[in-house]
Amino acid sequence: ASWKGIDYMRIKPANVANPKTQGQLDQRSKFALVLNFLQSMTAFVRLGFKLYATKKTQFNSAMSYLLGNAITGAYPDFTLDYSKVLVSRGNLTGAVNASAVSDTPGEVAYAWDDNSGSGSAAATDVALLLAYSPAKNISVYLTSGAVRSDGAATLNLPNDFSGDDVEVFLGFMSGDATDVANSVHLGTVTVA
């Protein structure tokens, strides 16, 4: 068979061995952690990792990156190190002096310096906003609207997020959608 230009053979295993070695338990636990996180933002990841979807899907590319770079701890207590998590990945110049706060109920206010003209940054680059609630395993995101030259944007969250801690990320996508920037983790914000 062939998939994404890769030829491969299918075979039915004669016997499935599942010895549950420590290595297998470690890998399965890490895989489940990352899968759970990414499933909350599948459409966002398809956009954010589109440049790294060579011979694999955008989702698989994000899985691979996070499994190799963003997991900390030991079995069975693996966690994501959000400061190392990327929800978008690319060559576009990223955000500078970015921050996020929640002073208004149901909103996260983002701010960043307009670094248009620095590297590949353009005034028309679209801001990619994402807030992830670990407690609810829900991501809320916006992939259109504010641009780099605006220097600020607001992400509206559901009413039941009030009082919750959310992990906040900011990235950019070029106006013609051909390139994206590595996202930046702006920290944990308690929603007003």
Secondary structure, DSSP 8 states (H G I E B T S, - for coil): -EETTEE------S-------HHHHHHHHHHHHHHHHHHTTHHHHHHHTGGG-TTS-HHHHHHHHHHHHSEES-TT--EE-GGG--SS--SB---EEEEEE--STTEEEEEEE--TTSTT--TT-EEEEEEEETTTTEEEEE-SS-BGGG-EEEEE--GGGTT-EEEEEEEEE-TTSS-BB--EEEEEEE--
